[in-house]
Amino acid sequence: MTEEKVVIAGGGVAGLYTAWRLVNAGHAPASIELLEAGDRVGGRLWSIQMRSDSSLPAELGGMFLNDQQPLVYGLVRQVFDLDLAPVTPAPDFAWLRGKRFSIEQFADPDILPYQLRPDEQGLSYHALTLLAIERMAPEIKQYWPFNPAGSREQSLAYLRNHRFEGRLLCDWGFWNLMARVISNEAWQALRDVVSTYTLFANWNALDAIVSIVLEQAGKWYRLAHGYQQLPERLAAALREAGVKINLSSPLHLVQRLSRRTGPAFSLEVGVGPDARQIQADRLVLALPLMPIVKLVNRSPDLQSSPLAAQLKSIRALPACKIFLTFDQPWWRDVPDGPGKIQPDTYGVSHTDLPMRQCYYLGVDEASGQGLVMASYADGTAVDFWRALADDNGHAGKLESTLSRRAITEIQSELSEMHGVEVPPPTGGLFIDWAKAPFGGGWHNWQPGYKSWEIAPLMARPDPALPLHVCGEAFSEAQGWTEGALGSAETMLQKEFGLKAPAWLNDSAGSPPPN
Ligand SMILES: Cc1cc2nc3c(=O)[nH]c(=O)nc-3n(C[C@H](O)[C@H](O)[C@H](O)COP(=O)(O)OP(=O)(O)OC[C@H]3O[C@@H](n4cnc5c(N)ncnc54)[C@H](O)[C@@H]3O)c2cc1C
């Protein structure tokens, strides 16, 4: 057993997984300390009950997982055996440019309210996206997942080496490339129908293509009792093993100790009268970008490190959600036609209104209350809701109940897009992930950076310093729990000498038991 003192900052899924893997590999639990700024573990995996008598989870952060995500799927299935619910949304509908149509009708130029060029017409939105990507990377269809005999690694190798107009894909902005290969109307139609500003924004084109083509393969699920179950189970195993998990304990400042032997770091934990100092042989930052930037700004000893040099390679993106409860599942009364939501499905609708996406999460058996994720918005749409969320317009909080004005607005947008009078909700909640201590819902690699080189470097940015970074932010699958776990796993194998877990290779693709 090694007694090296490892301090992990961040009690999200990456930090918890790091501690759990170290303990399972024989690291003494008493030599691991986890610091979490908030009063709960789980970070951006946060499932709440909107009412005490409700069993339907409102997923404030991550919601879905996929059987092609080996770490997530392996943990959920093989290790913790958590209840999975398949996600098979009924045909979606869209309300775009004041027109309501089913997603299948995207291919009908008489219905789609966008002026596409002749060569862009008659395609589903998925086929139009692939047309654009094929024009950027013409051999893409020879590779996995289009070619089942290929592998993810071969697809990545092709995309990393492919040049468009003489320039590597990773040097292009995705929007810049979209503008080269399809019309502006087609780009807007795609951005609106998928209802995300950040996916079609000007982030690293290579990572955007990987995200669209490679990360969407597979069968989708959600955790029946909430995604937060995963970090909670990791935390329970850690507590049982004797690992200290300190809540309300933000890592505030890092100092290097220059002694030849003994701990490498002195850490200031907490602020004000409650601040305390602890020492560490190794420090793991399992944090999003914003808290890392703040830590580097406060810690002169980190400012000239290679870590500081990489902070511009990614950007944090705003994201928010609004949840509403209703006495009645009013969406079941929408007349037949586009806009009709089938019962007992995890349906979703899309709009260019600021609410952007609406998910019909179900009716709680005990209370009879309907639960809707009335808005899932990113990019500039977050500004719209933030300024309404409370009455003074400041909306400085991570999560809050909705002001009267915000409820009036969301009720009006729901009524407009469904073409019915939506009743007043019985409760509402707003979460703004751009607030501290997160700084964004997820992160994007910026054009001009090679994510596949920088991500593994973050496992130890400075070879002279036992400081490690993991988590979704600098991962190769940004926006996903799999990315957070993948970067932790890379760090554990590269820097802590751990072997891949036995459950990893058994899990991908095997269906859950009925
Ligand atoms: C709206 C939304 C939707 C998403 N949808 C999906 C989805 O459907 N499927 C999916 O797989 N993923 C999804 N994700 C992404 C997924 O939730 C994240 O990738 C994952 O939870 C990130 O884990 P992490 O440990 O890297 O970071 P985090 O969960 O952010 O954990 C970091 C932790 O560090 C703490 N912290 C911050 N500062 C300090 C400090 N100074 N000291 C100590 N602790 C600190 C924070 O409180 C937090 O608990 C979504 C995310 C959001 C926001």
PDBQT file of the ligand as one rigid body, heavy atoms in Angstrom, charges set to zero:
ROOT
HETATM    1  C1  LIG A 601     -27.042  20.954 -19.003  1.00  0.00    +0.000 C 
HETATM    2  C2  LIG A 601     -26.086  19.792 -19.153  1.00  0.00    +0.000 A 
HETATM    3  C3  LIG A 601     -26.465  18.677 -19.874  1.00  0.00    +0.000 A 
HETATM    4  C4  LIG A 601     -25.600  17.590 -20.000  1.00  0.00    +0.000 A 
HETATM    5  N1  LIG A 601     -26.039  16.459 -20.636  1.00  0.00    +0.000 NA
HETATM    6  C5  LIG A 601     -25.272  15.349 -20.609  1.00  0.00    +0.000 A 
HETATM    7  C6  LIG A 601     -25.799  14.099 -21.050  1.00  0.00    +0.000 A 
HETATM    8  O1  LIG A 601     -26.970  13.997 -21.446  1.00  0.00    +0.000 OA
HETATM    9  N2  LIG A 601     -24.981  13.016 -21.001  1.00  0.00    +0.000 N 
HETATM   10  C7  LIG A 601     -23.702  13.086 -20.520  1.00  0.00    +0.000 A 
HETATM   11  O2  LIG A 601     -22.998  12.076 -20.502  1.00  0.00    +0.000 OA
HETATM   12  N3  LIG A 601     -23.191  14.261 -20.080  1.00  0.00    +0.000 NA
HETATM   13  C8  LIG A 601     -23.954  15.381 -20.086  1.00  0.00    +0.000 A 
HETATM   14  N4  LIG A 601     -23.477  16.543 -19.568  1.00  0.00    +0.000 N 
HETATM   15  C9  LIG A 601     -22.067  16.613 -19.171  1.00  0.00    +0.000 C 
HETATM   16  C10 LIG A 601     -21.747  15.951 -17.823  1.00  0.00    +0.000 C 
HETATM   17  O3  LIG A 601     -22.703  16.352 -16.874  1.00  0.00    +0.000 OA
HETATM   18  C11 LIG A 601     -20.344  16.384 -17.411  1.00  0.00    +0.000 C 
HETATM   19  O4  LIG A 601     -19.442  16.089 -18.467  1.00  0.00    +0.000 OA
HETATM   20  C12 LIG A 601     -19.799  15.706 -16.151  1.00  0.00    +0.000 C 
HETATM   21  O5  LIG A 601     -20.753  15.666 -15.134  1.00  0.00    +0.000 OA
HETATM   22  C13 LIG A 601     -18.563  16.500 -15.718  1.00  0.00    +0.000 C 
HETATM   23  O6  LIG A 601     -17.941  15.884 -14.621  1.00  0.00    +0.000 OA
HETATM   24  P1  LIG A 601     -16.609  16.512 -14.032  1.00  0.00    +0.000 P 
HETATM   25  O7  LIG A 601     -16.282  15.717 -12.823  1.00  0.00    +0.000 OA
HETATM   26  O8  LIG A 601     -15.588  16.640 -15.086  1.00  0.00    +0.000 OA
HETATM   27  O9  LIG A 601     -16.963  18.013 -13.624  1.00  0.00    +0.000 OA
HETATM   28  P2  LIG A 601     -18.057  18.574 -12.615  1.00  0.00    +0.000 P 
HETATM   29  O10 LIG A 601     -19.244  17.710 -12.559  1.00  0.00    +0.000 OA
HETATM   30  O11 LIG A 601     -18.247  20.005 -12.977  1.00  0.00    +0.000 OA
HETATM   31  O12 LIG A 601     -17.334  18.476 -11.193  1.00  0.00    +0.000 OA
HETATM   32  C14 LIG A 601     -16.444  19.456 -10.722  1.00  0.00    +0.000 C 
HETATM   33  C15 LIG A 601     -16.682  19.646  -9.230  1.00  0.00    +0.000 C 
HETATM   34  O13 LIG A 601     -15.716  20.557  -8.738  1.00  0.00    +0.000 OA
HETATM   35  C16 LIG A 601     -16.323  21.379  -7.752  1.00  0.00    +0.000 C 
HETATM   36  N5  LIG A 601     -15.479  22.564  -7.599  1.00  0.00    +0.000 N 
HETATM   37  C17 LIG A 601     -15.435  23.689  -8.346  1.00  0.00    +0.000 A 
HETATM   38  N6  LIG A 601     -14.480  24.515  -7.886  1.00  0.00    +0.000 NA
HETATM   39  C18 LIG A 601     -13.863  23.886  -6.857  1.00  0.00    +0.000 A 
HETATM   40  C19 LIG A 601     -12.770  24.203  -5.999  1.00  0.00    +0.000 A 
HETATM   41  N7  LIG A 601     -12.102  25.361  -6.112  1.00  0.00    +0.000 N 
HETATM   42  N8  LIG A 601     -12.424  23.314  -5.045  1.00  0.00    +0.000 NA
HETATM   43  C20 LIG A 601     -13.085  22.129  -4.899  1.00  0.00    +0.000 A 
HETATM   44  N9  LIG A 601     -14.139  21.781  -5.685  1.00  0.00    +0.000 NA
HETATM   45  C21 LIG A 601     -14.511  22.642  -6.661  1.00  0.00    +0.000 A 
HETATM   46  C22 LIG A 601     -17.708  21.619  -8.306  1.00  0.00    +0.000 C 
HETATM   47  O14 LIG A 601     -18.602  22.020  -7.280  1.00  0.00    +0.000 OA
HETATM   48  C23 LIG A 601     -18.037  20.246  -8.905  1.00  0.00    +0.000 C 
HETATM   49  O15 LIG A 601     -18.696  19.417  -7.962  1.00  0.00    +0.000 OA
HETATM   50  C24 LIG A 601     -24.312  17.646 -19.422  1.00  0.00    +0.000 A 
HETATM   51  C25 LIG A 601     -23.923  18.776 -18.700  1.00  0.00    +0.000 A 
HETATM   52  C26 LIG A 601     -24.810  19.833 -18.546  1.00  0.00    +0.000 A 
HETATM   53  C27 LIG A 601     -24.397  21.017 -17.726  1.00  0.00    +0.000 C 
ENDROOT
TORSDOF 0
